[in-house]
Amino acid sequence: MDTKSARLVRKTALSPDTSDFCFEVADGRFTGLEPGAHIDVHLSDDMVRQYSIWDWSQDGRRLNVAVKREDAGRGGSAAMHTMDEGTVVELGGPRNHFRLESHDRHVTLIAGGIGATPLVAMARELLNSGQDFRVYYLVRSRDYAAMDTQFRNLGLDEWYHLHCDDTDGQFDLSAVMQSMPMGSDVYTCGPEPLLNAILEAGSALRGGAIHFERFAAASDIEHAPNDSFEVEVQSSGAVYTVSTDDTILEVLKANGVHVDFGCSEGLCGSCIVDVVEGEVDHRDGILTPEEQASNSFMCTCVSRAKSDRLVLAL
């Protein structure tokens, strides 16, 4: 996978647990810098993590990501927070699976905690295009509203609402849904309970659609049991067994079958392949329910098979 060397030129604390990281590419420039896009940060040979871009320079040489330190997490955020200014890392991407669609419908952005990072970029784009929109930023307390200044610096005025649980109580999601104009779209990113609540409240949405990005793959959330199955490589006819302890990606790599990959956790989409035959047990956090239901493609790093065999277009 193509990467670019970039130097951490500025690290800024935004809240007690969140910092902003500004990277500058050594040679060339990034393309595909747009709202919803993320980069891969190669923290070590076996640790690649994805972070949403919230700001970037017009020449494509600098970009900003905000990272919340999760001491009980998978190690990526801790590694980011120990990084000193001047450190050079490899960055992959950008890639975008959370794209802001272009239309003239009303848009409501609902950000939960660090999920605000892609929505800051979306708010900037909507503001610049003159589109009708509003923003809700939900946090535990004002001290932990890491992206509040970034939202306010856009000059959103009455279109921006900061909700602090400790002073404002429970957020009335149903009222927000019911107040949206007919045909409105919702873009949301945040913790799994928030996303589930928004999807459930979506029944009150009159037309439009809910677009969301997860922090965790479905495999992390559901803890479904594993069964062994077979995968067939369509081009060669080779058949390999995927045991209960292996992933499809691991088996393919071990047998010399090339598949791109990034996070290996079902969140970046790098390892998606087309499925010719078979039923997929989707465990990623990136494909929409409609895409999963189609059984046309899958994330080989986390998803498995419901059928005895999957035939992959490789």
C-alpha positions in Angstrom: 0.0 0.0 0.0 1.3 3.4 -1.0 2.4 5.7 1.9 4.0 9.1 2.2 6.6 10.1 4.8 5.3 13.0 7.0 6.7 14.9 9.9 4.7 15.9 13.0 5.1 19.6 12.9 2.7 20.6 15.7 1.0 18.8 18.5 -1.6 20.7 20.5 -3.7 19.7 23.5 -7.4 20.3 22.9 -8.8 18.8 26.1 -7.5 16.6 29.0 -7.6 13.5 26.8 -7.5 14.7 23.2 -4.7 16.3 21.1 -4.5 17.7 17.6 -1.7 16.4 15.4 -0.6 18.4 12.3 1.5 16.4 9.8 3.4 17.8 6.9 4.3 15.5 4.0 8.0 15.4 3.0 7.6 15.2 -0.7 4.6 15.7 -3.0 1.1 16.3 -1.7 -2.0 14.5 -0.5 -4.9 14.1 -2.9 -8.4 13.2 -1.9 -8.5 15.6 1.1 -12.3 16.0 1.7 -14.8 15.8 4.5 -15.2 12.3 5.9 -11.8 11.1 4.7 -9.3 9.4 7.0 -5.6 8.5 6.9 -3.7 5.4 8.0 -1.0 6.2 10.5 1.7 3.5 10.5 2.8 3.5 14.1 4.9 0.4 13.9 5.3 -2.6 11.5 2.2 -4.3 13.0 0.2 -1.3 14.2 -1.7 0.8 11.7 -4.5 3.1 12.9 -7.1 5.2 11.1 -7.9 8.8 12.1 -10.3 11.2 10.4 -9.0 14.4 8.9 -10.6 17.5 10.2 -8.5 20.2 8.5 -5.9 20.5 5.8 -3.9 23.0 3.8 -5.0 24.1 0.3 -1.7 22.8 -1.2 -2.3 19.3 0.2 1.0 19.2 2.1 -0.4 19.5 5.6 -3.3 17.8 7.4 -4.7 17.6 10.9 -6.2 14.7 12.9 -7.4 14.9 16.5 -6.9 11.8 18.6 -8.4 10.9 22.0 -6.2 8.9 24.3 -7.8 5.6 25.2 -5.7 3.9 27.9 -7.9 0.8 27.7 -7.8 0.8 23.9 -5.7 -1.1 21.3 -2.5 0.9 21.8 -2.8 3.2 18.8 -3.9 6.3 20.7 -1.3 5.9 23.4 1.4 5.6 20.7 0.1 8.7 19.1 0.1 10.7 22.3 3.7 9.7 23.1 4.8 11.0 19.7 7.0 14.1 19.8 7.0 17.0 17.4 9.5 16.3 14.6 8.7 12.6 14.5 8.5 11.2 11.0 5.8 8.5 10.2 4.4 6.9 7.2 0.8 8.0 6.3 -1.4 6.1 3.9 -4.5 7.3 2.1 -6.6 9.4 2.4 -9.6 7.2 1.8 -13.2 8.0 2.3 -16.1 5.7 3.3 -18.0 8.5 5.0 -18.5 10.9 2.1 -20.7 14.0 2.3 -23.2 13.7 -0.6 -23.8 16.7 -2.7 -27.5 17.8 -2.8 -29.6 20.7 -1.6 -31.5 18.8 1.2 -31.2 19.9 4.8 -28.4 18.2 6.7 -28.1 17.6 10.5 -24.7 16.7 11.9 -24.7 14.8 15.2 -21.2 14.3 16.8 -20.5 12.3 19.9 -17.2 13.0 21.6 -14.2 12.5 19.3 -16.6 11.5 16.6 -16.7 15.3 15.9 -13.5 15.2 13.9 -15.0 14.3 10.5 -18.1 16.4 11.2 -16.0 19.6 11.6 -14.8 19.2 8.0 -18.4 18.5 6.9 -19.7 21.6 8.7 -17.0 23.7 6.9 -18.0 22.3 3.5 -21.7 22.8 4.1 -21.1 26.4 5.3 -19.0 27.2 2.2 -21.6 25.7 -0.1 -24.4 27.7 1.5 -26.4 24.6 2.3 -29.0 24.5 5.0 -27.6 22.5 8.0 -27.1 22.4 11.8 -24.7 20.7 14.1 -25.2 19.0 17.5 -22.0 18.2 19.4 -22.6 15.9 22.4 -20.0 15.6 25.2 -19.8 14.6 28.9 -18.8 18.1 30.0 -17.5 21.3 28.5 -13.9 20.4 29.6 -14.0 17.4 27.3 -15.5 19.3 24.2 -12.2 19.0 22.3 -13.6 20.2 19.0 -15.8 23.0 20.4 -13.4 25.8 19.4 -13.0 24.3 15.9 -16.8 24.3 15.4 -17.1 27.9 16.8 -14.3 29.2 14.7 -16.3 28.3 11.6 -18.9 31.0 12.6 -21.9 28.7 12.7 -23.8 30.9 15.1 -27.3 29.6 15.8 -26.6 26.5 13.6 -24.3 25.1 16.2 -25.4 23.4 19.5 -23.1 22.1 22.2 -24.8 19.7 24.6 -23.0 18.9 27.8 -24.5 15.9 29.7 -23.4 17.2 33.1 -25.2 20.5 32.8 -27.8 19.9 30.1 -29.1 16.4 31.0 -30.2 13.8 28.5 -30.1 14.8 24.9 -33.6 14.7 23.3 -32.8 12.8 20.1 -36.4 12.2 19.2 -37.2 15.9 19.3 -34.3 16.6 17.1 -35.4 14.0 14.5 -39.0 15.2 14.5 -37.9 18.8 14.0 -35.9 18.1 10.8 -37.5 19.3 7.6 -39.0 16.7 5.3 -36.3 14.7 3.4 -33.4 15.7 5.7 -30.2 13.7 5.9 -28.3 12.9 9.1 -24.5 12.4 9.3 -23.3 11.0 12.6 -20.1 9.7 14.2 -19.5 8.7 17.8 -19.7 5.8 20.3 -21.7 2.8 19.5 -24.6 3.5 21.9 -25.1 6.9 20.3 -25.1 5.4 16.8 -27.6 2.7 17.9 -29.9 5.4 19.4 -29.8 7.5 16.3 -30.5 4.5 14.0 -33.4 3.6 16.3 -34.7 7.1 16.4 -34.5 7.2 12.6 -38.1 6.0 12.4 -39.1 9.6 13.1 -37.1 10.8 10.1 -39.4 11.8 7.3 -37.5 10.8 4.2 -33.8 11.3 3.8 -31.2 9.0 5.2 -28.8 8.4 8.1 -25.1 8.2 7.2 -22.7 7.0 10.0 -19.2 6.0 10.7 -18.3 3.5 13.5 -15.4 3.5 15.9 -15.5 -0.3 16.3 -16.1 -3.2 13.9 -19.2 -5.3 14.4 -16.8 -8.2 15.3 -15.8 -6.3 18.4 -19.3 -5.6 19.4 -21.2 -8.8 18.8 -18.5 -11.4 19.7 -20.1 -14.0 17.4 -18.7 -17.5 17.6 -16.4 -18.7 14.9 -16.9 -21.8 12.7 -14.4 -23.1 10.2 -15.1 -22.8 6.5 -13.5 -22.8 3.0 -12.5 -20.0 0.7 -12.0 -20.6 -3.0 -9.8 -18.3 -5.2 -11.8 -17.9 -8.4 -8.8 -17.3 -10.7 -6.9 -20.4 -9.7 -9.5 -22.7 -8.2 -7.4 -23.1 -5.1 -9.4 -23.9 -2.0 -8.1 -23.1 1.5 -9.6 -23.9 4.9 -10.2 -21.0 7.4 -10.0 -22.4 10.9 -11.8 -21.0 13.9 -8.7 -19.1 14.9 -7.7 -17.7 11.5 -9.0 -14.9 9.4 -9.6 -15.1 5.6 -6.9 -12.4 5.2 -4.4 -14.4 7.2 -5.0 -17.6 5.2 -4.8 -15.8 1.8 -1.6 -14.1 2.8 -0.1 -17.3 4.1 -0.8 -18.9 0.7 0.7 -16.1 -1.4 -2.7 -14.6 -2.5 -2.3 -10.8 -2.5 -4.9 -8.7 -0.8 -4.5 -5.1 0.2 -5.0 -4.4 3.9 -4.7 -1.6 6.4 -6.2 -1.7 9.9 -7.1 -5.4 9.9 -10.1 -4.6 12.1 -12.9 -4.0 9.6 -12.8 -0.2 9.8 -10.7 1.0 6.9 -12.1 -0.9 3.9 -8.6 -1.7 2.4 -9.2 -5.5 2.3 -12.6 -5.5 0.7 -12.9 -8.1 -2.1 -15.8 -9.2 -4.4 -17.7 -12.3 -3.5 -18.8 -14.6 -6.4 -20.6 -17.3 -4.4 -21.5 -18.0 -0.8 -23.1 -16.2 2.2 -21.0 -13.8 4.2 -21.0 -13.3 8.0 -20.3 -9.6 8.0 -18.4 -8.3 11.0 -17.0 -5.1 9.7 -17.9 -1.6 10.8 -17.8 0.0 7.3 -20.3 -1.5 4.9 -23.8 -0.3 5.0 -26.6 -2.7 5.9 -27.6 -2.6 2.2 -24.1 -3.4 1.0 -23.8 -6.3 3.5 -27.2 -7.7 2.4 -26.1 -7.7 -1.2 -23.4 -10.4 -0.4 -21.4 -8.9 -3.3 -18.2 -8.0 -1.3 -16.7 -8.4 2.1 -13.9 -7.3 4.5 -11.5 -10.3 4.6 -9.8 -9.2 7.8 -12.8 -9.7 10.1 -15.8 -11.1 8.3 -16.4 -14.8 7.9 -18.8 -17.3 6.2 -22.3 -18.4 7.0 -22.0 -21.0 4.1 -19.5 -23.8 4.0 -17.5 -22.1 1.2 -17.0 -18.6 -0.2 -15.7 -18.0 -3.7 -13.8 -14.8 -3.9 -13.0 -12.8 -7.1 -9.2 -13.0 -6.7 
